[in-house]
């Protein structure tokens, strides 16, 4: 059957794939953990595991999607008909559905902060920025309305299709992301004592490398590339059969690492210059950084740029999460993409409401001692994604025909035969073992 959608160029595919990979975790979590886990030493570990774990998995998903030309569920059915392997696709669709339900809550917080910035309300809350954050997340109506606004933006783009929606917006947002980062880095590095922050972030201190930081580097190497949820299966199914798969995979890994380093260079010089304690997660983004920007010239402008940057990063990831569900419903099936995007988006919004209310009216509701928001996060990050990545690595290396794998890897250059051999060995023997180790660590077994 003729494909309904296709990327207009390899660049469009790379930017969309990189946009999917570069989310909030890569920008706020990785830089922080890098600084606390040996700086440059941790970056070297992350780079090593990205090459040994993240890249093989990413290329594996690319092969599944491009070789079949089908979305996540149908791709597995085509390769292994009459088997249960297509449940990997359903697992990916379910994971992205749940992931976007709470991810959109954070996107909503960013939308609210941008609204505060535009209206001049951002510095007028009692209790400073900590009071502002508490007021933002504890307001049930505001949190749900902002989550809806974020999902609305996501739906409008995905409903327009691959070329006219996702690709077009990524071609705008990804370069804008780079430009905003460069502007912020230049401003951060111009502050007094900025190099203390650079040293904290990049100086290799192997004495701070612990077993925990090694495991985090391994886990982050595949979490940060959007692998394990079959998003890249769906995205690569829109890629021309003539294009190389290795080049885009290398580009996505490289861009992801580069953005993580840029984030650290934008954040830590400013934080250290003003003597603020670096914090992780929402505290860094919504409390510490606004306080930092407040103390520099044109701080409100730079804060607005920073929030816009975070919104772009959050949206480009959200596009891919919604797309895998929409594609499963419509690709090669003749269904209405627009209708599927709206219905799916509505479903995600409804499922996400309890997460949006986790800091207000549902604050006392817990699952195994965690809030609904944190429970959804734990389920996706620590269980569903590693299980998905493990199943994909087994499927590619044991269920797919080796000659098909080889032809897809060497497409565009016969000189990639050597790379194929190394990749196949990593995919069959190294990647599954690493994923099992990381999984057992995050669930507290080891």
C-alpha positions as CSV (number, residue, x, y, z in Angstrom):
1,X,0.0,0.0,0.0
2,X,1.3,3.5,-0.8
3,X,2.4,5.4,2.2
4,X,0.1,8.3,3.1
5,X,2.8,10.4,4.6
6,X,6.6,10.9,4.2
7,X,9.3,13.2,5.3
8,X,10.2,15.7,2.6
9,X,13.9,15.4,3.4
10,X,16.4,13.6,5.5
11,X,16.9,16.9,7.4
12,X,13.3,17.0,8.3
13,X,13.5,13.4,9.6
14,X,16.6,14.2,11.7
15,X,15.2,17.4,13.1
16,X,11.9,15.6,14.1
17,X,13.7,12.6,15.6
18,X,16.1,14.9,17.5
19,X,13.1,17.0,18.6
20,X,11.5,13.9,19.9
21,X,14.7,12.9,21.8
22,X,15.4,16.3,23.3
23,X,12.9,16.7,26.0
24,X,12.8,18.2,29.5
25,X,14.9,15.4,31.0
26,X,17.8,16.0,28.6
27,X,17.8,19.8,29.4
28,X,17.2,19.9,33.1
29,X,18.1,16.5,34.5
30,X,21.2,15.5,32.6
31,X,23.1,18.7,33.2
32,X,22.4,18.6,36.9
33,X,23.4,15.0,37.3
34,X,26.5,15.6,35.2
35,X,27.6,18.4,37.7
36,X,26.9,16.1,40.7
37,X,28.5,13.0,39.2
38,X,32.0,13.9,38.1
39,X,31.3,16.6,35.5
40,X,33.3,15.9,32.3
41,X,33.9,12.3,33.6
42,X,30.1,11.7,33.6
43,X,29.8,13.3,30.1
44,X,32.4,10.8,28.8
45,X,30.4,7.9,30.4
46,X,27.2,9.2,28.9
47,X,28.9,9.5,25.5
48,X,30.2,6.0,25.7
49,X,26.9,4.5,26.7
50,X,25.1,6.6,24.0
51,X,27.3,5.0,21.4
52,X,27.2,1.4,22.9
53,X,23.5,1.4,24.0
54,X,21.5,4.3,22.7
55,X,22.8,4.3,19.1
56,X,22.2,0.5,18.6
57,X,18.7,0.7,19.9
58,X,17.9,3.9,17.9
59,X,19.2,2.2,14.7
60,X,17.2,-0.9,15.5
61,X,14.0,1.0,15.7
62,X,14.9,2.9,12.5
63,X,15.3,-0.5,10.7
64,X,12.0,-1.9,12.0
65,X,10.1,1.2,10.8
66,X,11.8,1.9,7.5
67,X,12.0,-1.8,6.3
68,X,8.3,-2.2,6.8
69,X,7.0,1.3,6.0
70,X,4.5,0.8,8.8
71,X,3.7,2.3,12.2
72,X,4.6,0.7,15.5
73,X,2.0,-2.0,15.8
74,X,1.7,-3.0,12.1
75,X,5.5,-3.0,11.7
76,X,5.9,-5.9,14.2
77,X,3.0,-7.7,12.7
78,X,4.5,-7.6,9.2
79,X,7.9,-8.9,10.4
80,X,6.6,-11.6,12.7
81,X,3.0,-12.5,11.5
82,X,0.9,-14.8,13.6
83,X,3.0,-14.1,16.7
84,X,2.6,-11.9,19.8
85,X,5.5,-9.6,19.0
86,X,3.2,-6.8,17.8
87,X,2.4,-6.3,21.5
88,X,5.7,-4.4,21.6
89,X,4.0,-1.8,19.4
90,X,0.9,-1.7,21.7
91,X,3.3,-1.3,24.7
92,X,4.9,1.7,23.0
93,X,1.5,3.3,22.1
94,X,0.3,2.8,25.7
95,X,3.6,4.1,27.2
96,X,3.4,7.3,25.0
97,X,-0.2,7.8,25.9
98,X,0.6,7.7,29.7
99,X,3.8,9.7,29.2
100,X,2.1,12.5,27.4
101,X,-0.7,12.6,30.0
102,X,1.7,13.8,32.7
103,X,4.3,15.4,30.4
104,X,1.6,17.8,29.3
105,X,1.1,18.8,32.9
106,X,4.7,20.1,33.0
107,X,4.1,21.7,29.5
108,X,1.1,23.4,31.1
109,X,3.2,24.9,33.9
110,X,5.6,26.3,31.3
111,X,2.6,27.8,29.4
112,X,1.5,29.4,32.6
113,X,4.9,30.9,33.3
114,X,5.1,32.3,29.8
115,X,1.6,33.9,30.4
116,X,2.9,35.4,33.6
117,X,5.9,36.7,31.7
118,X,3.9,38.4,29.0
119,X,1.4,39.9,31.4
120,X,4.1,41.1,33.8
121,X,2.7,39.0,36.7
122,X,5.8,36.8,37.1
123,X,7.4,38.9,39.8
124,X,4.2,39.8,41.7
125,X,3.5,36.7,43.8
126,X,3.9,36.5,47.5
127,X,6.8,34.3,48.6
128,X,8.9,35.0,45.5
129,X,9.4,32.4,42.8
130,X,8.9,29.5,45.3
131,X,5.5,31.0,46.1
132,X,4.9,31.5,42.4
133,X,5.6,27.8,41.7
134,X,3.5,26.6,44.6
135,X,0.6,28.8,43.5
136,X,0.9,27.6,39.9
137,X,0.9,23.8,40.7
138,X,-1.7,24.0,43.5
139,X,-4.3,25.9,41.5
140,X,-6.5,23.1,40.1
141,X,-8.3,25.1,37.5
142,X,-5.2,26.8,36.3
143,X,-3.2,23.5,36.1
144,X,-5.9,21.7,34.1
145,X,-6.6,24.7,31.8
146,X,-2.8,25.1,31.1
147,X,-2.5,21.3,30.4
148,X,-5.4,21.6,28.0
149,X,-3.7,24.6,26.2
150,X,-0.4,22.6,25.9
151,X,-2.2,19.6,24.4
152,X,-4.2,21.9,22.1
153,X,-0.9,23.2,20.6
154,X,0.3,19.6,20.2
155,X,-2.9,18.4,18.6
156,X,-3.1,21.3,16.1
157,X,0.4,20.4,14.8
158,X,0.0,16.6,14.6
159,X,-3.4,16.9,13.0
160,X,-1.8,18.7,10.0
161,X,0.3,15.7,9.2
162,X,3.9,14.7,9.0
163,X,5.2,17.2,6.4
164,X,2.8,20.1,7.0
165,X,2.6,19.7,10.8
166,X,5.4,17.9,12.6
167,X,8.2,18.4,10.1
168,X,7.4,22.1,9.4
169,X,7.2,23.0,13.1
170,X,10.4,21.1,13.9
171,X,12.2,22.9,11.2
172,X,11.3,26.2,13.0
173,X,11.6,25.1,16.6
174,X,14.8,23.1,16.5
175,X,16.9,26.0,14.9
176,X,15.2,28.4,17.3
177,X,16.2,26.1,20.2
178,X,19.8,26.3,19.1
179,X,19.7,30.1,18.7
180,X,18.1,30.7,22.1
181,X,20.6,28.4,23.7
182,X,23.5,30.4,22.1
183,X,22.0,33.7,23.3
184,X,21.6,32.4,26.8
185,X,25.1,30.8,26.9
186,X,26.7,34.1,25.7
187,X,24.8,36.0,28.5
188,X,25.7,33.3,31.2
189,X,29.4,33.3,30.3
190,X,29.6,37.0,30.5
191,X,28.7,37.0,34.2
192,X,31.2,37.3,37.1
193,X,32.6,33.9,38.2
194,X,30.9,32.2,35.3
195,X,33.8,29.8,34.9
196,X,33.1,28.3,38.3
197,X,29.9,27.0,36.8
198,X,31.7,25.7,33.7
199,X,34.2,23.9,35.8
200,X,31.4,22.4,38.0
201,X,29.7,21.1,34.8
202,X,32.6,20.0,32.6
203,X,35.7,19.4,34.7
204,X,36.4,15.6,34.7
205,X,36.4,14.5,38.4
206,X,36.6,10.7,38.4
207,X,36.5,10.6,42.2
208,X,32.8,11.5,42.1
209,X,31.9,8.7,39.7
210,X,29.9,6.1,41.7
211,X,28.1,2.9,40.8
212,X,24.9,4.9,40.8
213,X,26.2,7.5,38.4
214,X,27.4,4.8,36.0
215,X,24.0,3.2,36.1
216,X,22.3,6.5,35.5
217,X,24.6,7.2,32.5
218,X,23.6,3.8,31.1
219,X,19.9,4.4,31.7
220,X,20.0,8.0,30.4
221,X,21.7,6.8,27.2
222,X,18.5,5.2,26.0
223,X,15.9,7.2,27.9
224,X,17.2,10.4,26.4
225,X,17.0,9.2,22.8
226,X,13.2,8.3,22.9
227,X,14.0,4.6,22.3
228,X,12.1,1.8,23.9
229,X,8.6,3.1,23.0
230,X,8.7,2.6,19.2
231,X,8.3,6.3,18.5
232,X,11.3,6.0,16.2
233,X,9.7,3.0,14.5
234,X,6.8,5.2,13.5
235,X,9.0,8.2,12.5
236,X,11.4,6.1,10.4
237,X,8.4,4.5,8.6
238,X,8.0,7.9,6.9
239,X,11.6,7.9,5.6
240,X,12.4,7.2,1.9
241,X,13.9,3.7,1.2
242,X,16.8,5.4,-0.6
243,X,18.1,7.3,2.5
244,X,20.9,6.0,4.8
245,X,19.7,5.1,8.3
246,X,23.2,5.3,9.9
247,X,23.7,9.0,9.2
248,X,20.4,10.2,10.8
249,X,21.0,7.9,13.8
250,X,24.5,9.4,14.3
251,X,23.0,12.9,13.9
252,X,20.3,12.3,16.5
253,X,22.7,10.9,19.1
254,X,25.2,13.8,18.4
255,X,22.5,16.5,18.5
256,X,21.1,15.1,21.8
257,X,24.5,15.1,23.5
258,X,25.3,18.6,22.1
259,X,22.0,20.0,23.4
260,X,22.7,18.5,26.8
261,X,26.1,20.2,26.9
262,X,24.6,23.5,25.7
263,X,22.0,23.3,28.5
264,X,24.7,22.9,31.1
265,X,26.6,25.9,29.7
266,X,23.5,28.0,29.7
267,X,22.4,27.1,33.3
268,X,25.4,26.6,35.5
269,X,27.6,29.7,34.8
270,X,24.5,31.9,35.8
271,X,23.7,29.7,38.8
272,X,27.2,29.8,40.2
273,X,27.8,33.5,39.3
274,X,25.0,34.4,41.6
275,X,25.9,31.9,44.3
276,X,22.6,29.9,44.0
277,X,22.6,26.2,44.9
278,X,21.9,24.2,41.8
279,X,18.7,22.1,42.1
280,X,17.2,19.3,40.1
281,X,14.0,19.0,38.2
282,X,11.1,21.4,38.6
283,X,13.0,23.3,41.3
284,X,15.8,24.2,38.9
285,X,13.4,25.3,36.1
286,X,10.7,27.1,38.0
287,X,12.3,28.4,41.1
288,X,16.1,28.7,40.9
289,X,16.5,29.9,37.3
290,X,13.8,32.7,37.5
291,X,15.6,33.9,40.6
292,X,18.9,33.9,38.7
293,X,17.5,35.8,35.7
294,X,15.9,38.3,38.1
295,X,19.3,39.4,39.2
296,X,20.8,40.2,35.8
297,X,20.2,43.0,33.3
298,X,17.2,42.4,31.1
299,X,16.6,39.3,33.3
300,X,12.9,39.2,32.5
301,X,13.7,39.0,28.7
302,X,16.2,36.2,29.2
303,X,13.8,34.3,31.4
304,X,11.1,34.6,28.8
305,X,13.6,33.3,26.1
306,X,14.5,30.4,28.4
307,X,10.9,29.5,29.0
308,X,10.2,29.7,25.3
309,X,13.2,27.3,24.7
310,X,11.8,24.8,27.3
311,X,8.3,25.0,25.7
312,X,9.9,24.3,22.2
313,X,11.7,21.3,23.7
314,X,8.6,20.0,25.4
315,X,6.4,20.4,22.4
316,X,8.8,18.7,19.9
317,X,8.8,15.6,22.2
318,X,5.0,15.8,22.6
319,X,4.5,15.7,18.9
320,X,6.2,12.3,18.7
321,X,4.2,10.9,21.6
322,X,0.9,11.9,20.1
323,X,2.0,10.8,16.6
324,X,2.7,7.2,17.5
325,X,-0.9,6.9,18.8
326,X,-2.4,8.7,15.8
327,X,-0.4,6.7,13.3
328,X,-1.4,3.4,15.0
329,X,-5.0,4.4,14.4
330,X,-4.8,5.8,10.9
331,X,-1.6,5.0,8.9
332,X,-2.3,2.7,6.0
333,X,-5.8,2.3,7.3
334,X,-7.5,5.3,5.6
335,X,-8.8,6.9,8.8
336,X,-9.0,10.7,9.4
337,X,-5.7,11.9,10.9
338,X,-7.4,15.1,12.2
339,X,-10.2,13.2,13.9
340,X,-7.8,10.7,15.4
341,X,-5.5,13.5,16.7
342,X,-8.4,15.3,18.4
343,X,-9.9,12.2,19.9
344,X,-6.6,10.9,21.1
345,X,-5.6,14.3,22.5
346,X,-8.9,14.4,24.4
347,X,-8.3,11.0,25.8
348,X,-4.8,11.9,26.9
349,X,-6.1,15.1,28.5
350,X,-8.8,13.2,30.5
351,X,-6.3,10.6,31.7
352,X,-3.8,13.4,32.6
353,X,-6.2,15.4,34.8
354,X,-5.4,13.4,38.0
355,X,-1.7,14.1,37.4
356,X,-2.5,17.8,37.0
357,X,-4.4,17.8,40.3
358,X,-1.7,15.9,42.1
359,X,-0.4,19.1,43.8
360,X,-3.9,20.4,44.7
361,X,-7.2,18.6,45.3
362,X,-5.6,15.1,44.8
363,X,-2.5,15.9,46.8
364,X,-3.4,13.2,49.4
365,X,-4.1,10.5,46.8
366,X,-1.1,8.2,46.6
367,X,-0.2,4.9,44.8
368,X,2.5,2.9,46.7
369,X,3.4,6.1,48.6
370,X,3.7,8.3,45.5
371,X,1.5,11.0,44.1
372,X,-0.5,10.2,41.0
373,X,1.9,12.3,38.9
374,X,5.0,10.6,40.4
375,X,3.4,7.2,40.0
376,X,2.8,7.8,36.3
377,X,6.4,9.0,35.9
378,X,7.8,6.0,37.7
379,X,5.7,3.6,35.7
380,X,6.8,5.0,32.4
381,X,10.5,5.8,33.1
382,X,11.4,2.9,35.3
383,X,9.2,0.0,34.0
384,X,7.6,0.5,30.6
385,X,10.5,2.1,28.8
386,X,13.2,-0.3,29.9
387,X,10.9,-3.3,29.2
388,X,10.1,-1.9,25.8
389,X,13.8,-1.3,25.0
390,X,14.7,-4.9,26.1
391,X,12.0,-6.4,23.9
392,X,13.0,-4.3,20.9
393,X,16.7,-5.4,21.3
394,X,15.6,-9.1,21.5
395,X,13.2,-8.7,18.6
396,X,15.7,-7.0,16.2
397,X,18.6,-9.4,16.9
398,X,16.7,-12.7,17.2
399,X,13.5,-12.4,15.2
400,X,14.5,-10.2,12.2
401,X,16.3,-11.8,9.2
402,X,20.0,-10.9,9.3
403,X,20.2,-10.1,5.6
404,X,17.4,-7.6,6.0
405,X,19.2,-6.0,8.9
406,X,22.4,-5.8,6.9
407,X,20.8,-4.3,3.8
408,X,19.1,-1.6,5.9
409,X,22.3,-0.7,7.8
410,X,24.6,-0.6,4.7
411,X,22.0,1.3,2.6
412,X,23.9,4.2,1.0
413,X,27.4,2.8,1.6
414,X,28.8,-0.7,1.3
415,X,31.7,0.4,3.6
416,X,29.3,0.0,6.5
417,X,29.6,-3.8,6.6
418,X,32.1,-3.6,9.5
419,X,29.7,-1.3,11.4
420,X,26.9,-3.8,10.9
421,X,28.9,-6.6,12.5
422,X,29.7,-4.5,15.5
423,X,26.2,-3.1,15.8
424,X,24.6,-6.6,15.6
425,X,26.9,-8.0,18.3
426,X,26.0,-5.0,20.6
427,X,22.3,-5.4,19.9
428,X,22.3,-9.1,20.6
429,X,24.6,-9.5,23.5
430,X,25.5,-6.1,25.2
431,X,22.3,-4.0,25.0
432,X,19.9,-6.6,26.6
433,X,22.3,-7.2,29.5
434,X,22.8,-3.5,30.2
435,X,19.0,-2.8,30.1
436,X,18.4,-5.7,32.6
437,X,21.1,-4.3,34.9
438,X,19.6,-0.7,34.7
439,X,16.1,-2.1,35.2
440,X,17.0,-4.1,38.3
441,X,18.8,-1.1,39.7
442,X,15.9,1.4,39.2
443,X,13.4,-1.1,40.8
444,X,15.7,-1.6,43.8
445,X,16.8,-5.2,43.2
446,X,20.5,-4.3,42.9
